Amino acid sequence: MTSLLADKLPIGGEQEIAFDGLYYGTTNSGRSSLRWALHSMDLYAKRILVPDFVCQVVIDVLLEFSIQPVFYEVGLDLDFKLPTDAKNCDALYLVKYFGHSSKSFSIALEQSNIPLIIDTVFDAELPTVKTNSHWCAFNSLRKISRIADYSQLASNKPLIPIERTRLETFSRLKYQAKNIKHQFLTKKIESEERYLNLFSDAESILDDSKGVYYPEDNSIFLSNIFHHNLSAETELRRSNLEIAKATLSDVTYIDINPCLPSFLPILLKDRDRVREKLKKNHMYLAIHWPSLSTLGNKLSPNILSIPLDSRYQMSDIQRMCQIIAKEAL
Ligand SMILES: Cc1ncc(COP(=O)(O)O)c(C=O)c1O
């Protein structure tokens, strides 16, 4: 950096900033951001390449926009190959699975000739995109942190002005449920059933709401705290990821290397039986994701996600993985 004084340039006053060429938005959820992206990219009733391995919510939002999904296959290593007529589609929907940059994902960010919708729901930071094609990327911190309703959206073209409203009840019920769960875990007061019902009521409100919503103020503050603590959180999660991989040496896991680990996906022949065994030991592992209502894929029947966030320490991760390793034999 050259000295401002040496060049007789002004010191003091408002701080300057260079335009980074990007346009930003915030909403309460991945689906709100996706709706805003689809409006901004003018994709109503268009044809979009969509992975066969994705959560149903994404497909439901695409159908709200009368979009015709053209499915492409995702492999067991999370890599994919696009069909030969991909260029005839109006956009490509990409998922950064579990925060992992697969080869094909990275190539698409560099070279895609068609517009990109980049779904990074597992990431705290937005991706670096090199292609000049129109793109929108979004995350959903509610999927990877204790924040109830916060998603960031970025694009290399202006986001269309859109009417955002509030979905205050959703956020309020989520925080109420999270607090009851905290009391249950730390003080053994309150009931598991009560917070589970509240979580379920809240998610039904979100599922039934088709707008684009603001994040609530609580979540904006919690997001600042989350980002402030991100390097310590990342370090712990990376350590948990290493422990999980080491303990699972005989089990097939998908060898992901994300910047911010959230889950380690494993593939089990007899997944549902292992999951039941884990439940008996009070371990409730998620399936990201069951098959779509109209289409199967290679991963859904066998996948199970091991949580890696900082609520869990080495011994928790080892215990989970030891049960899985034993049952998977
Ligand atoms: C890959 C993916 N994209 C988008 C979404 C939508 O995110 P949200 O539930 O925050 O609306 C989800 C959530 O389930 C998801 O798993």
The ligand as a Tripos MOL2 file, in Angstrom:
@<TRIPOS>MOLECULE
LIG
   16    16     1     0     0
SMALL
NO_CHARGES

@<TRIPOS>ATOM
      1 C1        -29.8170  -28.4940    0.1470 C.3       1 LIG1
      2 C2        -30.8590  -27.6160    0.7500 C.ar      1 LIG1
      3 N1        -31.1870  -26.4940    0.1090 N.ar      1 LIG1
      4 C3        -32.1070  -25.6450    0.5980 C.ar      1 LIG1
      5 C4        -32.7810  -25.9180    1.7740 C.ar      1 LIG1
      6 C5        -33.7930  -24.9630    2.3030 C.3       1 LIG1
      7 O1        -33.2870  -24.3480    3.4590 O.3       1 LIG1
      8 P1        -34.2920  -23.8470    4.5810 P.3       1 LIG1
      9 O2        -34.8430  -25.0540    5.2680 O.co2     1 LIG1
     10 O3        -33.4870  -22.9640    5.4620 O.co2     1 LIG1
     11 O4        -35.3630  -23.1110    3.8540 O.co2     1 LIG1
     12 C6        -32.4670  -27.0790    2.4710 C.ar      1 LIG1
     13 C7        -33.1680  -27.3710    3.7180 C.2       1 LIG1
     14 O5        -33.6440  -28.3280    4.0970 O.2       1 LIG1
     15 C8        -31.4950  -27.9530    1.9620 C.ar      1 LIG1
     16 O6        -31.1630  -29.0770    2.6140 O.3       1 LIG1
@<TRIPOS>BOND
     1     1     2 1
     2     2     3 ar
     3     2    15 ar
     4     3     4 ar
     5     4     5 ar
     6     5     6 1
     7     5    12 ar
     8     6     7 1
     9     7     8 1
    10     8     9 2
    11     8    10 1
    12     8    11 1
    13    12    13 1
    14    12    15 ar
    15    13    14 2
    16    15    16 1
@<TRIPOS>SUBSTRUCTURE
     1 LIG1         1 GROUP 0 **** ****
